[in-house]
Amino acid sequence: MDWRSLDEHYIVSTYKRLPIAIAKGEGNYLYDTDGKGYLDLFTGLAVNILGHSHPRILRALREQGESFLHISNVFLNPPAIKLAQRLIERTIPGKVFFTNSGAEATEAAIKLIHKWTVSEGTGRAGVAVMKNSFHGRTLGALRLTRQPHVYQDFPQPAFPVYEMDAEDLEQLRVVCREQKPAAVLMEPVLGSGGVVPLSEAYLKGAAEICRETGTLLAIDEIQTGMGRTGTLFAYQQADVIPDLILFAKGAGGGLPLGGVIAGSKLQDLFKPGDHGTTFAPSPLSAALGNAVLDELLDPAFDEHLREVIAYLWNGLEELRTRFPQQLQSLRGKGMMVGIPLSVSPEDTSRLQQNLLGQGILVDVTQKTIVRLLPPLTLKREDVDRFLQVFTSEIEKLPAGREA
């Protein structure tokens, strides 16, 4: 069957799809309709953090599926209550509002920040964000996304937005004191913006400036959360305390689930009718979210994760040293890796296609940055396979400028 032609005929073209049709996933591999296997270093854009068909996930699917799939927010939802409790106990004191996606989490955050602005009466308004950041594609979230090719000329809500350069604490201080935003929103690692990690020193300094100026600190952990960077949430590595945490992607173990963790200043601002959703939190997604936490919080899994992260980065560093003219640098954190290539976008796209042909799935962002978002279940032999194939493709690239 010609899946590509059918896709082009019946589905709106908002993505440039890779030319394979997926039939199943097992472990750290996806298999196409012809039976060919692919090492999945893409994980559905950081969603399938436990790979595919993980035993804990399958067990939760079966047990919850045999109970109920949907009940609406009119009733108490035990899987969601349990998940919210566990998230709060491992992050900040507060409450959780669940959504279906990361963009919806951003929309909820915008409304919550506005409610705080009105109730506190501090004269602060709007949100400060990082240049080249990405917070979603719905209209409110799009106002905060600082990538022109994404926000284009779509209509924008009227609340103020202030752009800041990453790592510039003095600029952040001036913005918070003079422009008086209600909140600063930042990704600990700018994912779509090129896999650019914010330093722990910057995060600590930003938290201090927010405290000094009475500005809310909101951390977008939609891509970096749920173990992706080596801890449950990336902000925890900087030992800061946010007022608001956004999460999604890996939280539902492969099913749609997101939300915001609202700290003590915000936890009671939403009243019945202020915000809502028909589906979130799906009892099934919440059950899978609990299964994800069961795995992530297992000490044996934590040890595995630390070991494979070190193994992956050591291998990549050896490769960078070997090919300094093609590999500009390495950046990222944990299982979130950006590999900037000093070649053209066309060469980078060709490399991605060649990797695909050899059974390796990777993402490309900002045209020339290979982005790895592996499953946290990655094994040493998976790393070895990737590095072997990647090396063979790097050797084919033209020599670029020295990094």
C-alpha positions in Angstrom: 0.0 0.0 0.0 1.3 3.5 -0.9 1.0 5.1 2.5 2.8 8.2 1.5 0.4 9.0 -1.3 -2.6 8.4 0.9 -1.1 10.6 3.6 -0.6 13.4 1.1 -4.1 13.0 -0.2 -6.0 12.9 3.1 -3.9 14.6 5.8 -3.1 18.3 6.0 0.6 18.8 5.3 1.9 20.6 8.4 5.0 18.3 8.7 7.7 17.0 6.3 7.4 13.4 7.0 10.2 10.8 6.8 9.4 8.2 4.1 8.6 5.3 6.3 5.3 3.9 7.6 5.5 2.5 11.1 3.9 -0.8 11.9 5.1 -1.5 15.5 7.5 -0.5 18.2 9.4 -2.8 20.5 12.0 -1.8 23.0 14.2 0.9 21.6 13.3 0.1 18.0 10.5 1.0 15.5 9.6 -1.3 12.7 8.1 -0.2 9.4 5.5 -2.0 7.3 8.2 -3.8 5.4 9.6 -5.2 8.7 12.8 -3.1 8.7 13.9 -2.0 12.2 15.1 1.5 13.2 16.9 2.5 16.4 14.6 5.2 17.7 16.7 8.2 18.8 13.7 10.5 18.1 11.1 8.9 20.5 8.2 10.8 19.0 9.8 14.2 19.9 10.8 13.1 23.4 7.5 11.3 24.2 8.4 7.6 24.3 10.9 7.9 27.1 10.6 4.3 28.1 10.9 3.1 24.5 8.1 1.0 23.0 5.9 -1.7 24.5 7.6 -1.4 27.9 6.3 -4.0 30.4 5.2 -1.4 33.0 3.3 0.6 30.2 1.6 -2.5 28.8 0.5 -3.6 32.3 -0.9 -0.1 33.1 -2.7 -0.1 29.7 -4.3 -3.4 30.4 -5.3 -2.7 34.0 -6.7 0.7 33.4 -8.3 -0.2 30.1 -10.3 -2.9 31.8 -11.5 -0.4 34.3 -12.5 2.8 32.5 -11.1 5.1 29.9 -13.0 8.4 30.4 -15.1 9.9 33.1 -14.7 13.7 32.8 -13.7 16.1 35.5 -17.1 16.0 37.1 -16.0 12.9 39.0 -12.9 12.0 41.2 -10.2 10.5 39.1 -8.0 8.2 41.3 -5.1 7.6 38.7 -4.9 11.4 38.2 -5.0 12.2 41.9 -2.3 9.7 42.6 -0.1 11.1 39.8 -0.6 14.7 41.0 0.3 13.8 44.5 3.5 12.1 43.4 4.5 15.0 41.2 4.0 17.5 44.0 5.9 15.4 46.5 8.9 15.4 44.1 8.8 19.0 42.9 7.3 22.0 44.8 4.4 22.4 47.3 1.3 23.3 45.2 -1.3 21.7 43.0 -1.5 20.3 39.5 -3.7 21.3 36.6 -3.7 18.6 33.9 -3.9 19.2 30.2 -3.7 17.1 27.0 -0.5 18.6 25.6 2.4 21.0 26.1 0.8 23.8 24.2 -2.3 23.5 26.4 0.0 23.6 29.4 1.4 26.9 28.1 -2.1 28.2 27.6 -3.0 27.3 31.2 0.1 29.0 32.4 -0.8 32.2 30.6 -4.2 32.3 32.2 -2.8 31.5 35.6 -0.2 34.2 35.4 -2.9 36.7 34.4 -5.0 35.7 37.3 -2.0 36.3 39.6 -1.4 39.7 38.0 -5.0 40.7 38.7 -5.3 39.3 42.2 -1.9 40.6 43.4 -2.4 44.1 41.9 1.4 44.6 41.7 1.3 46.5 38.4 3.3 43.8 36.7 2.0 42.3 33.5 3.1 40.1 30.7 5.9 37.5 30.3 9.6 37.6 29.7 11.0 34.8 27.5 14.3 33.8 25.9 15.1 34.7 22.3 14.6 31.6 20.0 12.5 29.9 22.6 9.7 27.5 21.8 6.5 27.2 24.0 3.9 25.9 21.6 1.8 26.7 18.4 -1.6 27.6 19.8 -2.2 31.4 19.7 -1.4 32.1 23.3 1.6 29.8 23.3 2.6 31.2 19.9 2.9 34.7 21.5 5.6 33.3 23.7 7.4 31.3 21.0 10.3 33.5 19.7 10.9 31.9 16.3 9.7 34.0 13.4 9.1 31.0 11.1 6.8 29.6 13.7 4.8 32.7 14.8 4.8 34.2 11.3 1.9 36.7 10.9 -0.7 34.8 12.9 -2.9 37.0 15.2 -1.4 37.5 18.6 -3.0 38.2 22.0 -2.3 41.6 23.4 -0.4 40.8 26.6 3.2 42.1 26.7 6.1 39.8 25.9 9.7 40.7 26.4 12.6 38.9 24.7 15.9 38.3 26.5 19.2 36.8 25.6 20.2 33.6 27.3 22.8 33.8 30.0 22.5 37.6 30.3 21.6 38.2 33.9 22.0 42.0 33.7 19.5 42.1 30.9 17.1 40.0 32.9 17.6 42.2 35.9 16.8 45.4 33.8 13.7 43.8 32.2 12.3 42.6 35.6 12.9 46.0 37.2 12.0 48.4 34.4 9.5 46.4 32.2 7.9 44.7 35.2 6.8 41.4 33.6 4.5 39.3 35.8 6.6 36.2 35.0 9.8 35.0 33.5 9.3 31.8 31.5 12.3 29.7 30.4 13.3 26.3 29.1 16.3 24.8 31.0 17.4 23.6 27.6 16.1 25.4 24.6 15.1 22.4 22.5 13.7 23.6 19.2 16.0 26.6 19.5 19.1 24.4 19.0 19.4 22.3 22.2 21.0 25.1 24.1 21.3 24.5 27.9 21.0 27.4 30.3 23.8 27.2 32.9 23.1 26.4 36.5 24.6 29.8 37.4 22.2 31.6 35.1 19.2 29.7 36.5 20.3 30.4 40.1 20.8 34.1 39.2 17.4 34.3 37.4 15.7 32.8 40.4 17.3 35.4 42.7 16.3 38.3 40.4 12.7 37.0 40.3 12.6 36.9 44.1 14.1 40.4 44.4 11.7 41.9 42.0 8.5 40.0 42.9 8.4 38.3 39.5 7.1 34.8 39.0 9.6 32.2 37.9 8.0 29.7 35.4 10.0 26.8 34.1 9.0 25.1 30.8 9.9 21.4 31.3 7.7 20.1 28.5 10.7 18.6 26.7 13.3 18.5 29.5 11.1 16.9 32.2 10.4 13.3 33.2 14.0 12.2 33.4 15.1 13.5 30.0 18.1 15.5 31.3 19.1 13.0 34.1 16.9 14.2 36.9 13.1 14.1 37.1 13.0 17.8 36.1 16.0 19.8 34.7 15.6 22.8 37.0 16.4 20.5 40.0 20.0 20.4 38.9 20.3 24.1 39.6 18.6 23.8 43.0 16.1 26.6 42.3 12.4 26.7 43.4 10.1 27.8 40.6 6.6 29.2 41.1 5.2 27.3 38.0 6.4 24.2 36.2 5.1 23.2 32.7 5.3 19.5 31.7 4.0 17.2 29.0 5.6 14.9 26.3 7.0 12.0 28.3 4.6 12.4 31.2 1.9 10.2 29.7 4.2 7.3 28.7 3.2 7.7 25.0 -0.3 9.0 25.4 -1.3 12.7 25.5 -0.8 14.2 28.9 0.6 17.5 30.1 0.0 20.1 32.8 1.2 22.8 35.1 2.4 22.4 38.6 1.3 25.6 40.4 3.2 26.6 43.5 1.8 28.2 46.6 1.4 31.6 45.1 -0.8 30.3 42.3 -2.3 27.0 43.4 -5.7 28.4 44.4 -6.2 31.1 41.8 -8.3 29.0 39.4 -11.9 28.7 40.5 -14.6 26.5 39.0 -15.3 27.8 35.5 -12.0 29.7 35.1 -10.4 27.0 33.0 -11.2 23.4 32.0 -10.8 20.6 29.5 -13.0 17.7 28.5 -10.4 15.0 28.3 -7.5 15.9 30.6 -6.5 14.2 32.6 -7.3 11.0 30.8 -7.5 8.2 33.4 -5.5 6.0 30.9 -2.8 8.6 30.4 -2.6 9.2 34.1 -2.2 5.5 34.8 0.6 5.4 32.2 2.1 8.5 33.9 2.2 6.6 37.2 3.9 3.7 35.4 6.5 6.1 34.0 7.2 7.4 37.5 7.4 3.8 38.9 10.3 3.2 36.4 12.0 6.5 36.8 12.0 6.4 40.5 13.4 2.9 40.7 17.0 3.2 42.0 18.2 0.5 39.6 16.8 2.5 36.7 18.4 5.7 37.9 21.8 3.9 38.0 21.3 2.6 34.5 20.3 6.1 33.3 23.4 7.7 34.7 25.7 5.0 33.2 24.2 5.2 29.7 24.2 9.0 29.7 27.9 9.0 30.5 28.6 6.3 27.9 26.8 8.2 25.2 28.5 11.6 25.9 31.9 10.0 26.1 31.4 8.4 22.7 30.2 11.6 21.2 33.1 13.5 22.7 35.6 11.1 21.1 33.8 11.6 17.8 34.0 15.4 18.1 37.7 15.2 18.8 38.2 13.0 15.8 36.1 15.2 13.4 36.6 18.8 14.6 36.0 20.3 11.2 32.6 18.7 10.8 31.3 18.7 14.4 31.3 22.2 15.8 30.5 21.2 19.3 28.3 19.1 21.5 25.6 20.6 23.7 22.6 19.6 25.7 22.1 17.6 28.9 21.4 14.0 29.7 19.4 12.3 27.0 18.9 15.6 25.2 21.8 16.1 22.8 22.4 18.7 20.1 25.2 18.1 17.5 25.8 21.2 15.4 27.3 20.4 12.0 29.5 22.9 10.2 28.0 21.9 6.8 25.1 23.1 4.8 21.4 22.3 5.6 21.4 20.2 2.4 24.3 18.1 3.7 22.6 17.8 7.1 19.4 16.6 5.6 21.3 14.1 3.4 23.0 12.8 6.5 19.7 12.3 8.3 18.3 10.4 5.2 21.4 8.3 5.1 21.1 7.4 8.8 17.5 6.5 8.1 18.6 4.2 5.3 20.9 2.4 7.8 18.2 2.1 10.4 18.9 5.1 12.7 16.2 7.7 13.4 17.4 11.2 14.4 15.8 14.6 14.4 17.3 17.8 12.9 16.5 21.2 14.3 17.6 24.7 13.2 18.6 23.2 9.9 22.1 22.0 10.8 21.8 20.6 14.3 21.3 16.8 14.7 19.1 16.4 17.8 19.1 13.2 19.7 16.2 12.4 22.0 16.8 8.8 22.9 14.6 6.6 25.0 15.9 6.5 28.6 16.0 2.8 28.2 18.9 3.1 25.7 21.5 0.4 26.0 25.3 0.5 25.5 24.9 -1.7 22.4 22.4 0.8 21.0 24.9 3.6 21.6 27.6 1.6 19.9 25.4 1.0 16.9 24.6 4.6 16.5 28.2 5.8 16.9 29.4 3.3 14.3 26.8 4.3 11.7 27.1 8.0 12.6 30.9 7.9 12.2 30.5 6.4 8.7 28.3 9.3 7.7 30.4 12.0 9.3 33.3 10.7 7.2 31.4 11.5 4.1 30.7 15.1 5.0 32.8 17.9 3.5 35.2 19.5 5.9 33.7 22.6 7.4 35.3 25.4 9.4 37.1 24.6 12.6 34.8 24.6 15.6 
